[in-house]
Amino acid sequence: MSERTAPALVLKQAPTRVVSLVPSDTYTLAALGLGHTLVGRTRYCVHPIDAVRDVPVFGGTKNIDVDALARSMPDLVIANQEENRRADIEAIESLGIPILLSFPKTVIEGIDHVARIADLFPGAARQTAPIIRSARETYLRLAAREGRAVLTFIPIWMDPLMTVHANTFISDVLELAGGRNVFGDRERRYPLSADLGQREALAPEAVSERDTRYPRIRLEEVTERRPELILLPDEPHEFSPADADVFRQLDIPAATRRLDDGDDAVRFCDGKDLMWYGLRSVEGLQRLTRVIDGVRGCESTSFATLEP
């Protein structure tokens, strides 16, 4: 997948009318105390509800109503290379509207992105600086933890069954929380029949412009990777109890192991804990760490919840 390099954003003054096209960035703006600047969002920007309830919606993350967005007269649009379509971003740019474009693939890149947002509001530094400092401190505490990594499988879709490569934000969150992505080395193969093990894959140079970070896999591969923990998020696919039962039928440690609460290690989780970068990821990491510590059988380390 080709990655777009966004030019450095320089504004003459702090923005007062912001449109966020990314749910996690909308959350971050509110958590920084900057929610009052929002004049537009997507229908998926739903947290925190008190901050966004009355903010106009300009479509979804993949189908922005650019004309409606322009009529809101924003002096800043926050977008993401993976969440938003390139055509929409370029259409907004053609109108001369400043865009802060990001693509964090790690937790620390997400925190750095929060700092870039805060830098655009120098007058709010007194309120934003302690929040960012706390996020970095929490990250460093998590990164310094020691212990055996728990072999973990995170599917993101059930039919077809899909998961994530190491070069994803989800995988970095997992590693930081104490897990190890059992499919970290598994790239998406092309064509689909190759991904499903039915033919040879195309050579790397033939798929250099394709995104290989989200492979389609078979249940047999899950069994071969022997995960000790399966985390079933509620987005982008909302995994069901029936989906969980499919994995519980496999001959894997996650299905047979019993934790302190008497249940197995096939667990449902909040997808935002795995996928929302920025300030939301700091909160989610603390919850995921407790789950993974429970599987590892060690005592959970307590971290203070980040308060905006």
PyMOL commands that set and color helices and strands:
alter all, ss='L'
color gray80, all
select helices_A, chain A and resi 23-31+35-37+49-52+66-71+86-94+107-119+122-144+169-177+192-195+204-207+219-225+241-248+253-256+271-275+279-296
alter helices_A, ss='H'
color red, helices_A
select strands_A, chain A and resi 18-20+38-40+59-60+63-64+76-80+99-102+150-153+179-181+229-233+266-269
alter strands_A, ss='S'
color yellow, strands_A
deselect
rebuild
show_as cartoon
